């Protein structure tokens, strides 16, 4: 999921045609691509959000997710400086 969210234009072309990615990727698009139940996808996304790797935004009835690139940069710096 993190890899998909890195390049949403490539990985979620249906959303690109209809809504774009201003707010991120709609959870329904992620669920459809994963082929898992919505509750399973929501649980995975919740774990990633609590870890700080993704951010969510609620727009009306829809929830959108996108990567928190700052968290990946910080993790990369931490690994480089400590390992």
Short mmCIF file of the C-alpha atoms (twelve columns), coordinates in Angstrom:
data_MODEL
# 
_entry.id   MODEL 
# 
loop_
_atom_site.group_PDB 
_atom_site.id 
_atom_site.type_symbol 
_atom_site.label_atom_id 
_atom_site.label_alt_id 
_atom_site.label_comp_id 
_atom_site.label_asym_id 
_atom_site.label_seq_id 
_atom_site.Cartn_x 
_atom_site.Cartn_y 
_atom_site.Cartn_z 
_atom_site.pdbx_PDB_model_num 
ATOM 1  C CA . UNK A 1  0.000   0.000  0.000   1 
ATOM 2  C CA . UNK A 2  2.844   2.367  0.793   1 
ATOM 3  C CA . UNK A 3  4.373   1.679  -2.606  1 
ATOM 4  C CA . UNK A 4  1.031   2.283  -4.337  1 
ATOM 5  C CA . UNK A 5  0.581   5.586  -2.519  1 
ATOM 6  C CA . UNK A 6  4.045   6.717  -3.593  1 
ATOM 7  C CA . UNK A 7  2.829   6.993  -7.205  1 
ATOM 8  C CA . UNK A 8  -0.954  7.291  -7.068  1 
ATOM 9  C CA . UNK A 9  -1.250  8.517  -10.661 1 
ATOM 10 C CA . UNK A 10 0.170   5.202  -11.897 1 
ATOM 11 C CA . UNK A 11 -1.465  2.905  -9.351  1 
ATOM 12 C CA . UNK A 12 -4.972  4.394  -9.226  1 
ATOM 13 C CA . UNK A 13 -5.818  5.492  -12.792 1 
ATOM 14 C CA . UNK A 14 -9.586  5.303  -12.177 1 
ATOM 15 C CA . UNK A 15 -9.360  7.997  -9.524  1 
ATOM 16 C CA . UNK A 16 -7.127  10.103 -11.761 1 
ATOM 17 C CA . UNK A 17 -9.879  10.169 -14.391 1 
ATOM 18 C CA . UNK A 18 -12.627 11.131 -11.953 1 
ATOM 19 C CA . UNK A 19 -11.307 13.110 -9.013  1 
ATOM 20 C CA . UNK A 20 -7.549  13.557 -9.064  1 
ATOM 21 C CA . UNK A 21 -5.321  13.291 -6.015  1 
ATOM 22 C CA . UNK A 22 -5.615  16.662 -4.295  1 
ATOM 23 C CA . UNK A 23 -6.592  14.969 -1.024  1 
ATOM 24 C CA . UNK A 24 -4.870  11.616 -1.586  1 
ATOM 25 C CA . UNK A 25 -6.316  8.268  -2.643  1 
ATOM 26 C CA . UNK A 26 -9.844  7.280  -1.686  1 
ATOM 27 C CA . UNK A 27 -9.987  4.291  0.647   1 
ATOM 28 C CA . UNK A 28 -12.361 2.581  -1.797  1 
ATOM 29 C CA . UNK A 29 -9.706  2.700  -4.513  1 
ATOM 30 C CA . UNK A 30 -7.129  1.197  -2.147  1 
ATOM 31 C CA . UNK A 31 -9.556  -1.529 -1.104  1 
ATOM 32 C CA . UNK A 32 -10.383 -2.411 -4.714  1 
ATOM 33 C CA . UNK A 33 -6.707  -2.665 -5.669  1 
ATOM 34 C CA . UNK A 34 -5.837  -4.728 -2.586  1 
ATOM 35 C CA . UNK A 35 -8.686  -7.165 -3.155  1 
ATOM 36 C CA . UNK A 36 -9.245  -7.354 0.592   1 
ATOM 37 C CA . UNK A 37 -12.277 -6.545 2.696   1 
ATOM 38 C CA . UNK A 38 -12.824 -2.927 3.603   1 
ATOM 39 C CA . UNK A 39 -12.358 -3.714 7.290   1 
ATOM 40 C CA . UNK A 40 -8.965  -5.350 6.627   1 
ATOM 41 C CA . UNK A 41 -7.782  -2.440 4.492   1 
ATOM 42 C CA . UNK A 42 -9.013  0.055  7.090   1 
ATOM 43 C CA . UNK A 43 -7.095  -1.779 9.814   1 
ATOM 44 C CA . UNK A 44 -3.869  -1.753 7.755   1 
ATOM 45 C CA . UNK A 45 -4.298  1.940  6.965   1 
ATOM 46 C CA . UNK A 46 -4.963  2.694  10.626  1 
ATOM 47 C CA . UNK A 47 -1.715  0.975  11.630  1 
ATOM 48 C CA . UNK A 48 0.238   2.909  8.992   1 
ATOM 49 C CA . UNK A 49 -1.365  6.158  10.125  1 
ATOM 50 C CA . UNK A 50 -0.568  5.539  13.800  1 
ATOM 51 C CA . UNK A 51 3.037   4.838  12.786  1 
ATOM 52 C CA . UNK A 52 3.083   8.207  10.999  1 
ATOM 53 C CA . UNK A 53 3.689   6.828  7.499   1 
ATOM 54 C CA . UNK A 54 0.402   8.046  6.015   1 
ATOM 55 C CA . UNK A 55 -2.013  10.910 6.581   1 
ATOM 56 C CA . UNK A 56 -5.769  10.887 6.146   1 
ATOM 57 C CA . UNK A 57 -8.277  13.554 5.194   1 
ATOM 58 C CA . UNK A 58 -12.034 13.268 5.421   1 
ATOM 59 C CA . UNK A 59 -13.976 14.971 2.614   1 
ATOM 60 C CA . UNK A 60 -17.715 14.532 2.964   1 
ATOM 61 C CA . UNK A 61 -18.364 10.814 3.266   1 
ATOM 62 C CA . UNK A 62 -14.988 9.823  1.797   1 
ATOM 63 C CA . UNK A 63 -11.635 9.300  3.481   1 
ATOM 64 C CA . UNK A 64 -8.463  9.887  1.477   1 
ATOM 65 C CA . UNK A 65 -4.951  8.713  2.290   1 
ATOM 66 C CA . UNK A 66 -1.512  9.851  1.191   1 
ATOM 67 C CA . UNK A 67 2.041   9.139  2.227   1 
ATOM 68 C CA . UNK A 68 3.753   11.304 4.793   1 
ATOM 69 C CA . UNK A 69 6.988   11.798 2.864   1 
ATOM 70 C CA . UNK A 70 8.551   13.651 5.798   1 
ATOM 71 C CA . UNK A 71 8.311   10.488 7.899   1 
ATOM 72 C CA . UNK A 72 10.118  8.468  5.231   1 
ATOM 73 C CA . UNK A 73 12.847  11.087 4.981   1 
ATOM 74 C CA . UNK A 74 13.298  11.082 8.761   1 
ATOM 75 C CA . UNK A 75 13.435  7.287  8.835   1 
ATOM 76 C CA . UNK A 76 16.002  7.249  6.031   1 
ATOM 77 C CA . UNK A 77 18.160  9.806  7.870   1 
ATOM 78 C CA . UNK A 78 17.891  7.817  11.089  1 
ATOM 79 C CA . UNK A 79 18.989  4.610  9.390   1 
ATOM 80 C CA . UNK A 80 21.868  6.312  7.587   1 
ATOM 81 C CA . UNK A 81 23.178  8.012  10.705  1 
ATOM 82 C CA . UNK A 82 22.806  5.074  13.096  1 
ATOM 83 C CA . UNK A 83 23.585  1.968  11.077  1 
# 
